[in-house]
């Protein structure tokens, strides 16, 4: 082959694959030395961040999804990939197994990540029952962010904990809502050492002063040049970020609003996140913004120190597009994984189960190249075990799946959904020995079809958008011609602060359908 022709063809191939990779998920990297917020256009709430050598690590809240406390890695704070989870499953309550009830929302909250003396630590709280049951505080520790992780569950409930290692060897947690306290831990970080000491018991105003007495939460503590700093959000979804500072860890503290801006997605303000220093001395802040049913997305803002205060953005605002952090090298564009051919021995890190899975009823090895889901008994999707999910992304995202339905049994319902409260899905249901296609919207059947030509395989698709927070559903009998079915789902937030997710599932409404099989061949994700 002519060398020039080969180079030309190879260039086209590389460009094609590069372009395909770009639409596999949101990338904030503009490829010209700048980035545009958000850095991840999906649900990565309550972010906290650290640097270890040349690498940055970010952790996020995950609520009831399992595994929990997802950890991402980056070389430049802009391009991220998943590396693991700090929490494999929840064993402290049978409701995490959907036994005797469910524990929606009640998983890892307000994660804090730190690195100390060669170990990684992730702290979080697990609230139960919206105050009727208090819950627990936990710390997970590992030598590597990929794990394995060891969890210590404390009998104490430290709400929205910020883990802090002082330079004198003492270990503390700053925690609370409105009233903030500091609790000392033992040096091995396995137990509480003393009683909590209150350091703040009043609300704060925003800069304009017209919103009074808002309490703070989501605290993270730092010690910089001998001064203790605690960053906290206030004002909720439409809120802002506050910083406390003191020369003594127990105060007294003074405070200042360090960013108050909702211009990128009004009326929702930037609030809650973590701060990190680069090798060159620069500081940056990762802070979330609530974008409704799509999720709470992280923004990256530079920090400018003004009179000893870490002020975020440019003149107190998010400029949206910035020069990338100066890490001394050019970093390739990466994004967290989305699509999956189910060809690996381990489940891809993009996937999380809705509650603890029943590991006897799913497999990547029983049929090589497939995700096999065996049906469990459930009255509807909200209580179905082994529902496998990943994030819907903005501004528009599409999920498509191919399923072998030849192994379904009576009462089985297997398909693709968008899960939250409300939820919707398109699926194949087996009734009286026959298979039919059903679209269900928040528990109500909106369309049931029995098309000719329905064979052993079917393809499902759903498209979600942040423009009107809707999702639409489709099916195909040949993998290329997709037919719309049912009405649109108006995505909501019935499970407060938990974003909508693509969901793969197989459950049975009848006893005779237990262990019926749905084999998912692949899942394709792209932005449109």
N, C-alpha and C positions, 0 to 999 in steps of 0.2 A: 504493500500500500504506500502511496505517496506520503512522505513524512508530514508535509504541510496539511494534507487532507486528514491524516490521522489526528494531528493536533487540533484541527478545527472540530472534528467530530467529538473528540474527547472533551473539548471545551464546552460544546453543546450539552453533552451528557452531564458534566459537572454542574453546569448552570441549571440544568433541569432538576437534578437532585437537590441542589442548593435551594432552588425556589420552592420545591416540594417541602423541604425541611422548614422553610420559613412559615408555611401555612399550617404546619402541624401544631401550632400554638402561638400565642402572642409573644413577640419579641420587642423589647423597648429599645434595643440597640439599633441606631440608624445607620451603622456601618461607616460613618464619617467622623468618628471620634465623639459623637454626641449620643444622648439617649433621651427618650421622651417618656414621661410618666403616664400610666403606672408601669412599674418595672415588671409586674406580673398581673395580667388582666383576668384574675380569677380569685377564688376565695382562699386567702392566706391571712387570716385574721390575727390580731394581737402579735405582730412580729417582734422578735427580739434577735439581736445579731451580735456576733463576736468575731474577732480576728485571731487566728492561730498561725503564726508565721506568715506565709504568703496567701493563706486561704481564709475566706470568710464563711461563716456558718450562720444560718438563720433557722429559727424554730417558729412554729405556728400552733395556734389553738386548733383542736380537731373535734371537740364535742364528743358525740357518741360513736364516731367512726373509728374502725379498728383495722390495722394498727393505728396507734395514736401518737400525737406529738411529732409531726413530720419535720425532718431536718433536710435543709438544702445547703448546697455548697457553691461558692463562686470564687473567681479570681479577681473580680473587679466591681462587685456589688450590683452589677447590671445584668450579667448573664448567669443564670442559675440552673442547677440540675439537682434532682433528688439524690440523696445518699442513704437514707434510712429513716427509721422511726425509733423514738426512745421507748415506746411502750408497745409490747406485742399484743396484749389483750388485758381485759379487766376480769379479775377472778374474785373480787371482793363482794359481789352481789349477783345472785342468779338472774336478776332482771337484765343484766348485760347479755345473758343468753336468751332473752325474751321468755324467761320462765317466771310466771307470776306477775307479769307486767313488762313494761319497757322502760328504758332510761334515755329517751330522746333528750338531747341537749346536755345530759349529765355525764360528761367525760372530762377530758383534759381542757382546762381553761387557763388563759393568761400565762402561757409558758414563758419561762425565763431560762436562758442558756448562758453558762459560764464555763471557763476552762481554768483549771488550777492544779499546779503541781503534776502535770502530765495526764490529768483526767478531765473528761467532759462531764458536765452536770446539767440536767434539765429539771427544773422545778415547775410544778403546776398544782392547781387545786381541782378537786372533783366535787362540785356542789350537787346536792341531791334535793329534789322536791321543792325548789324555789323557796327555801327558808323553813319548810316544815321538817326537813331533815338537813342537818348542816353539811355533812360530807367530810372530806379528808384533804390533807395536804400531802404531796408526794415529791420525792426526789429520785431521779434515775441517774445512774452513773455508768460510765464506760471508758475504756482506754482509747477507743476509736469511735467516731460518729456513726460508723456503719454498725456498731454493736460488736458483741452482745451487750445489752444493757441490763443492769440490776436495779430493781425498784425497791425503795423503802417507803412504806405507807405509814404516815404519822397519825396518831389518834387526834392530834390537834387539827383545827380547820383554819388555815391561814389563807384568806381570800386574796386573789390576784397577787401572788407572791413574786417579789423580786429578790433573787438570790445575790448575795454580795460577800466576797472574800476580802477582808481588810488586810492591809499590809503588815499588821501585827500578829497575823495568824488566826484572828477571830473570824467567825462566820455568822452572818446575820441574814434575816429575811425581813424586808419591808413589805407590809401587807395592809389590806383593809379597803374600805369604801367610805368616803367622806372623812371618817376618823381613821387616820393612818397610824400604824404602830410598827415598832421594830422588835423582833424576837431573835435572841441569840440561839444558835445551834451549837451542838458539841463539835469538836474539831474534826471528827470523822463524818460529820454531816448526816448522822443517822438518828438524831434525837434532838428535842428541844432542851435547851440548857436552863432557860430562865423564863420568867413571866414577860409578856409583851409590855413594852414601854410606849405609851402614846406620844407621838411627836407632832401631830396635827389634828385639830378638831373643829375646823371651820371651813366653810365654803369659800369659793373664789369667784371673782367677776372676770368677764372677758375684758379685752382692751377698751371696748366702748363703754363698759360699765353698766349696760342695760340688762344684763342677765346675772342675777345675783345669787350667791350662796349655792353654787353648784359644787357638789362633792367631787373628789378625785378618786381614782382607782388605777389599776394597771401600772403600778410603780416599778421603776428600774433605778438602781442606785449605782453611782460611780464615785471614785475618789480621784480628783484631778488637782495637781499642785497643792495638795494638803487640804482641799476643800471638798466637802461631801455634797454631791448633787443627786437629787431625786427627780426624775421626769415622770409626769403623770398626765393623763388626759382628763378633761372636764367638759361637761356640757353634752355628753352623749353623742348621738349620731351627727348632730349639727355642731359639734363642739370644737375644742381647741386644745393646744398642748401647753402645759404649765411646767415650770421647773422650780424646785425648792433648792435652797443651798444653805449650808452652815459650816462653821469650822469644827463643830462637834457633831458626832453621828447622832446624838440624841437631841440636838437642837440647842437653842431655838433656831427655827428656819425662817428665812424670808422667801418670797416667791415672786415670780414674773411669768407672764404669758410669753412664750417663745415662738409661737406661730398661731395665727388665727386666720384661716383662709379656706373658703369654699368655692373659689372661682373656677376650679377645674371640673366640678360636678355639683353645682348648687342644688339644694342648700346644705349639702353634707360637707362638714369640715374635716380637715386633717387632724387626727387624734390617735394616740396610743402607738407606741413603738419603742425602738431602741437605738442607741448611739454607739458609734465605733470609730476608732482612730486608725488611720492608715500608717504605714511605715514612715512616710514622709512628714508625719505630724498633722496632716489634714484630718478633720472630723466630718463625718456624714451621719445622717439620721434616716432610718427606715421607719415610715409612719403610715398607718392605714387610713383608708377612706371608704366609707360605706357606700356601695353602689347597688343597693337594693337586692333583689333576688339573685343577681349575679354573684354577689359576695362582697367581702371587705378586702379591698385590693391594696397592696403596698406601694407607696411612693418613696423615692429616694431624693433627699434634700441635702444640700451642703450646709455645714454649720459655720457660722461666723461668730467669733467670740467678741462680744461688745461689753465692755465694763465687767468682764468676768462672767457674763451670761452667754449660753450657747443659743444664739438666734438662728432660726431655720429659714432656708430659702433665700430669696433676694428681696431685701427690704420688707421682710416679714411675709412674703408671698411665695407660692410655688410658681416658679417661672415655666414649669411644665417641661421644657427642653433645656438640657444642660450639657456642658462638657463632661465626659465621663471622668470618674475619679482617677487620679494620677497614681497608678500602681506600678509604673515603671516598665510595663510591657503591653503589647497588643494582645488582647484576649479574643479568642474566636467566639462567634455567636453561638450560644447554647440556650436551650429551653427545656423545662421539665417534660419528661416523656408523656405522650398521650396515646397514640395508636398502639395496637398490640396484636401480634400474630399468634400469641399463646404458644410459642415454640420453645420457651425456656423452661427450666426445671422449677424456677421460682416465679411467683406472681410479680408482675411489674410493679415498681414503686408508685406508679400513678393510681393504683387501685386501693380502695379501702372498703371494708365490709360495713354494712349497716348493722351495728352491734357485733358481738362476738360471733364468728362463724362456727358452724358445726363441721369440723374438719373431716368427718366421715362422709360428708355429702358433697364434696367438691374435689376435683382432681385435674392436674395438668399432665398426668402420666398414664391414666387408664386408656386414653386415646390420644396418642402423640399428636401435638399440633392443635389441640382443642382444649378449651376450658369447659370441663364437664360439670354441670350443676344437676344434682339429684334433688327432686322435689321433697319438701317437707310440708306437713299439713299446716294450712293457714287460711283464715277467713278472707283476708285481703292482703295487699302488698305492704301495708303498714306494719304487719306482724309476721312477715315472711322472713325466715332465716336465710342467710347466705345471699342476700341482695348485694351485688358487687357494684361499686360506684366510683366515679371520678368526676372532677369538677367540670361544670359548664363554664365556658369562658366568654368574655366579651371581646369586641362589641357584638359579634355574631359567631356562633359555633355550630357545627354539624357533627353528629355521631351516626355512624352506619355500622351495622353488624350483620354477619351471615350466620345462620343457625341451622343445624341439622336437627329436625324435629321428629325423626323416625322413631325415637325412643320414648316419646311421650306416652303417658298412661291416662286413664280416665280421671278427669278433674284437673289435669295439669294446665297451668297457664304460664307460658314462657315467652319472654320478649324483651323489649327495650323501652325504658321509661325515662321521664324526667321526674326526679323525686324531691319532694319537700311536702309541706302541707299548704295548699293542695298539691296533688300529684296527678300524673297522667301517663298512659303507656299505650303502645300497640303490641299485640301479642297473638300467639296461636293458642287456642283453647281446645282441649279434646272433650267432646260431649257425645255420649252414646256411641262411642266408637268412631265418630267423625271429627275431623279437624275444621275449625273455623277461625277466622281472623276477627279480633275484637279490639276496639279502641275504647279505653276506659278513661274518663276524666273525673278525677276526685271521687271515685267510687261509683260513678254513674256510667253505664254503658251508653256510648253515643253512636256507635256503629258496630254492627255484626255482619260479616260478609263470608260467604262460602263460594269463593271464585273457582271456576273450573281451571284445572291445571295446577292446583296446589299439590306439590309433591313432597319429597323428603326434606327439601331445603327451602328456606325463605330468608328474605333480606328485609331488615327494618331500618328506618332512618328517622331521626328527629332533628329539628333545627330550632335553635333558641337565639333570641336577640334581646339586647338591653334597650332597644328603642321604645318598645311598649311592653317589655317584659312578657313576651309570649313565646310559646313553643308549638311547633306544628309537627304532625306525625305522618309517616308514609310507610308503605310496604311495596315489595316487588317480588314477583314470581320467577324472575330470570336474572336478577342482579343488576339490571341496567335501566329498566323502565319502572320508575317509582310512582305509585298512585297515592294521592293524599287520602287520608281517612279521618273521620271525626272532626270535631271542632278544635279550635286552638285552646291550649292551656294558658290561662292567665297566671303566670308564675307569681307566687306569693312568698310570704315569710311567716307562715303559721308556726314553724319552728324558729323562733326569733333568733336572729344573728347567724343562722345557718343557711348557706347558699343552696341553690338548686344544683342537682347533680344528674348526670347520665347514670342510668341504672340497668344492669343486666340481671335477670331473675328467672327463676323457675320454682313455682310452688303449686300445691294441690289443694283444692277445696274439698276433696273426697279422700277417704281413707285408702281406697283401692289405687289411688294415684301416687301414694308415697313411694319414693325412689324412682319415679319416672324420670327419664333423662332428656336433657337439652344439651347439645354439644355446640358451643359457640366457637366458630372457626377463626374469626378475627373481628376486631373492632377498629374502625377507621375514624380518626378525628381530623377535622380541618376547620380553619376559619374561612368564612365566606363574606 
